[in-house]
Amino acid sequence: MRKQKGFSLIELLIVVAIILIIAAIAIPNLLRSRIAANEASAVGSLRTINTGEVTYSSTYPAIGFCDLASLGGAGGVSTAAGLIDAVLAAGVKSGYSFTAVAAGGGGASPNTTYDGHGDPQSAQTGQRHFFSDQSGVIRYNTSGAATSTDAPLQ
């Protein structure tokens, strides 16, 4: 009898089973890493929004703080200051939705406060909701929208 070359069906099934076991271990870790990266990006984006708001307020003191769209744009005017990138100014970045709303102005006087929010678009993109205001402290909440009373990031 001639000796056959190649793998038997049993050997191939064992190799496929080992690959599936390794994939079952690796995929949840990959998803957790992706969520952690999205959350880190969201915190960085809120820091960028905080810096942009302070810069905008000093550049345009008659207006004070502004909304997210006014921080973006080509630069040089109060409605498109060019202080943050266009992706963040559009409000969606790395699986998170961002908003910034100015308040406290009352018409003729400048806006003295703002609220910045970063919320995950789904449970697969992030677990924590983030909040920041004119104080510059970034706060988070895992059960819903974050507010000024939630725990600060450490």
C-alpha distance (Angstrom), angle and dihedral (degrees) to the residues before:
residue distance angle dihedral
M1 . . .
R2 3.74 . .
K3 3.76 119.3 .
Q4 3.82 111.3 -115.9
K5 3.78 120.5 -130.3
G6 3.80 123.8 -140.0
F7 3.78 137.3 40.9
S8 3.77 128.0 -51.6
L9 3.79 121.3 -123.9
I10 3.82 91.2 -107.3
E11 3.81 92.1 54.2
L12 3.81 91.4 50.6
L13 3.81 91.9 49.0
I14 3.80 90.9 51.3
V15 3.82 91.5 51.7
V16 3.82 91.7 48.3
A17 3.82 90.6 48.8
I18 3.82 91.2 51.8
I19 3.82 91.2 49.7
L20 3.83 90.8 50.4
I21 3.80 91.6 50.4
I22 3.81 91.2 51.1
A23 3.83 90.6 48.1
A24 3.81 91.3 49.9
I25 3.79 89.2 55.5
A26 3.83 96.7 42.8
I27 3.83 103.1 44.3
P28 3.85 97.9 64.3
N29 3.81 89.5 49.0
L30 3.80 89.7 50.7
L31 3.81 91.3 51.8
R32 3.82 92.2 48.7
S33 3.80 89.7 50.0
R34 3.79 90.9 50.8
I35 3.82 91.8 50.8
A36 3.81 90.8 48.8
A37 3.81 90.4 50.2
N38 3.82 92.0 49.3
E39 3.81 91.1 49.5
A40 3.81 91.6 49.2
S41 3.80 89.3 50.0
A42 3.82 90.3 49.9
V43 3.80 91.5 53.0
G44 3.80 90.2 48.9
S45 3.79 90.4 48.9
L46 3.82 91.6 51.7
R47 3.82 89.2 50.6
T48 3.81 88.2 52.2
I49 3.81 90.3 49.9
N50 3.84 90.3 49.5
T51 3.80 91.5 51.3
G52 3.80 91.0 45.7
E53 3.80 92.3 50.5
V54 3.81 93.1 51.1
T55 3.81 91.5 46.7
Y56 3.81 91.6 47.0
S57 3.81 91.5 48.9
S58 3.82 91.5 52.1
T59 3.80 93.5 43.6
Y60 3.82 94.6 47.6
P61 3.84 104.8 28.5
A62 3.80 92.5 166.0
I63 3.83 89.1 62.8
G64 3.82 101.0 34.2
F65 3.79 116.2 -169.5
C66 3.82 120.7 5.6
D67 3.79 144.8 -165.1
L68 3.80 125.3 -84.1
A69 3.81 96.4 -99.0
S70 3.82 92.5 55.6
L71 3.81 90.6 56.1
G72 3.82 90.9 60.1
G73 3.78 130.0 53.2
A74 3.78 134.1 82.3
G75 3.79 96.2 -47.1
G76 3.74 137.5 -119.4
V77 3.81 101.4 75.0
S78 3.79 131.4 77.3
T79 3.82 93.6 -117.7
A80 3.83 93.7 51.3
A81 3.79 108.1 22.4
G82 3.82 97.3 167.4
L83 3.81 93.8 -135.9
I84 3.82 96.5 130.3
D85 3.81 132.2 33.4
A86 3.80 121.5 -90.0
V87 3.81 94.2 -112.1
L88 3.80 93.2 57.5
A89 3.82 92.0 40.7
A90 3.82 88.2 56.7
G91 3.80 87.8 60.5
V92 3.83 103.9 -119.1
K93 3.79 125.6 88.6
S94 3.83 134.1 150.6
G95 3.79 95.1 -8.8
Y96 3.81 94.5 -48.8
S97 3.81 131.6 106.6
F98 3.80 116.0 -140.1
T99 3.79 132.1 -159.5
A100 3.78 133.4 176.0
V101 3.79 120.3 -171.3
A102 3.80 124.2 -175.7
A103 3.81 121.9 -147.7
G104 3.76 143.7 161.4
G105 3.79 96.5 68.1
G106 3.75 103.2 106.8
G107 3.80 99.0 -160.9
A108 3.80 111.7 -67.5
S109 3.80 97.4 29.6
P110 3.83 123.4 74.4
N111 3.81 123.2 -96.3
T112 3.80 107.5 -96.7
T113 3.82 100.5 -174.6
Y114 3.79 140.0 36.7
D115 3.79 137.4 -175.8
G116 3.79 121.1 -144.8
H117 3.79 120.3 -166.4
G118 3.79 132.8 -172.8
D119 3.79 114.2 -170.5
P120 3.83 127.6 176.5
Q121 3.79 115.1 -112.7
S122 3.82 90.5 -139.6
A123 3.80 140.6 -8.2
Q124 3.81 88.7 -96.4
T125 3.83 93.1 59.9
G126 3.81 99.2 46.1
Q127 3.78 145.6 -16.7
R128 3.82 102.0 -152.4
H129 3.80 130.7 67.4
F130 3.81 115.9 -146.6
F131 3.82 133.8 -149.9
S132 3.78 135.0 -176.2
D133 3.78 136.0 168.6
Q134 3.81 139.2 178.5
S135 3.81 89.9 -58.7
G136 3.82 88.9 70.0
V137 3.82 93.2 -132.4
I138 3.80 113.2 134.6
R139 3.80 113.7 -143.7
Y140 3.80 131.1 -173.0
N141 3.78 141.6 -157.6
T142 3.80 127.6 -170.7
S143 3.80 98.3 -162.6
G144 3.81 102.4 50.7
A145 3.78 145.6 -33.9
A146 3.80 111.9 -15.6
T147 3.81 121.5 -123.1
S148 3.79 138.6 -175.1
T149 3.82 90.6 -85.7
D150 3.82 96.2 58.9
A151 3.79 125.8 101.1
P152 3.81 116.9 -77.6
L153 3.79 121.4 -123.7
Q154 3.80 112.8 -98.0
